[in-house]
C-alpha cells in the first residue's frame, strides 16, 4: 500500500473534523447513561439539534486552537 502525504489543506480539514467530533462528544457526554441505546440518544429532544444549516461554519471550525 502506498503512503499518501497529506497536503496542508487536507491536514487542516482533518483538524476541523477532529475538533468538531470532539465538541460533539463533549456535548453528548452528560446524556449518556448505562442502558441507554444510541437510538434513544439520537431521538432525545435534549440532544436533537436543528437541521437547518447556517451560511458560515461554527467559530471552532475557523479559529485555530493553540
Order of alpha helices (4+ residues) and beta strands (2+ residues): alpha-alpha-alpha
